[in-house]
Amino acid sequence: MKKIQYSTAMMANPLKSDEAKKAYANIQLTGNVNINELARHIADHNTVFSRGTIVGVLTELGVCMRELILQGYKVELGEIGTFEPTISSRGALTKEDFTTQNIKSLTVNFRNGVAFENLRRDAEFELTSTRKAQAAALKAEKEGKTTADWTAEPEDGGTEGAEP
């Protein structure tokens, strides 16, 4: 099983700005899995459903969940977890002054179910370099250099590999 890769970075605690920086872990994502890849993965688990059927079901799940969320429902997906609509708003001086114009956003909170409990206990971790350091090393290698400087900003002004 592939391990979760992480790097470390020195960061200040935003809630305690007077304290010295401490080393914290930053996950280094392996990549993204889109709906087709997820469906293929599910189909590979000896299901009787084809990848196409699974894509269709997942697509309709998203459509239906959105519809139900917009009607104010909390959607419970068993061991996966619960998706619940939440709103944020600007305050009004009185209840009478409050209108729907005060509502700033409608978002969805996810509360994991038992399938996602104990992730830390079941996870294996592996220390790796930051994506920025990896990009700098690859660039140096392509240029025939034997050292790399990953503290410099990218020449194109972009953020390629700039995460800690």
N, C-alpha and C positions, 0 to 999 in steps of 0.2 A: 504494500500500500504506500502511495506517495505521501510524504510528510508535508506539513504546512511549513513553508519557508517564511522566515522573518529576518529582519535586520534590526539593528539598534541605533538609536539617535539620542543625543543629549537634548532635552527639552525642559522648559520651565513649566511648572504647574500653573495654569491660568488662574486658579482659585487662590494660589499662594505665591504671588509674584515676588515676594521678598525672599523666598527660599532659593537656594542654589539649584541649578539645573541638575536633573537626574537622568540616568539612562532608561529609556523606555523601548519597548518592542514595537515595531511597525510590520504589519503583515505584508508580505510580498506575494501578491496574488498570482496564481498560476495562469489565470486567463479567465475568459468568459465562456459560459455554456448557453447557447441560444436554444430556442424552443425545439428546433429540429434535432439538435444534438442531445437534448434532454430526452426527447421522444425515442431516439435511437438507443440511448442508454437504458431507458425503461424497457424497450422491446427486447434488448439483449438479456434481460433478467427472466427469460423463459416465459414471457407472457403470451397469451393466445392472440393478443391484439397486434396489428401491424403498426409500424412506425407512423404511417399516414393516419390511421385511426387515432393513435395517441396524440398526434399533433392537433387533429380536429377537436378532440376532447379538451386538451389543454387550452386551445384557442377559445373555445366556447366557455370554458371555465372562467377565463379572464373577462370575456364579454358579460357573462352572467354576474360575476362578482362585482364588476363596475356598476351594472344596473342596480343590483341590490344595495350596494354601498350608497348610491345616489338616492335610494329610497330610505336611507337611515338604518339599514339592517347591519348587524354584526354577522360576519360569515365565519362559521366554525368549520374547520376542515379536519376534524378528528385529531389524530396524533400529530398532524403537521402543525396545527395551531389555529389562531383566531385572527381575523382581519377586522378591525373596528374603525369606523369613521370618527374623525375628531375635527373640531373646528377651532380656529383662533379668531379673535376679534379685537377691535379697538374699543376701548371703554366709552360709554356715554355717561353724561352727568346723571341722568335718571333713566328708569326703565322705559318711560314714555318717549325719551329721545333716541332710544336704541332702535335701529332699523336694520334691514338686511345689508345695507351699505356699510355697516360697521363690521360685517364678517369679512375677514381678510383672506382666509384660506380654508379649504376642506382637504384634509389629507387622510391617510390610512396608517394606523398603527398595527404592527404585527406583534402578537404575543405567542411565543413558541409553545408548541405542545410537547408531549413526551418524546416524540421522535428526535427532538433537538435538545433534550435535557442531557446533562453530563457530557457536553461536547469536550470540555477541557480534560476530563478524565480519559476519554477515548482518543484524544488527539495525540499525534506525535509531531514534534517540532524539529526543525533543522535551521541552524543559523546560516545565513547567506549574506552576500554583499548587497548594498542598495541597488536599485535599478539604475540610479545615476552613476554609481561606480562601475556597474557592468557595462553601461553604454560608453563610458570613458575608456575602459579597458579595450573594448572592441574597436573603438575609433583609433586608439593608439596602435593596436595590433595591425589594423588595416594600413596605417601610415608607416609601419615598420619601426615604430618606437618600442622601447623596452620598459618605459614607465608611462603612467597616465596621471593626469591631474583632474580629479572629479570635484574639486572645490570651485573650479571656474564655471561661470555661467555658460550655457550653450551659445555657440556663435550665432545661431539663427534667432536668438532671443526667445525661443520657444521653451517649453517645459519638458521636453523629452528627457525622461529619466530623472527628473528633478525632485521626485518625491524622496523623503528620507528613508 
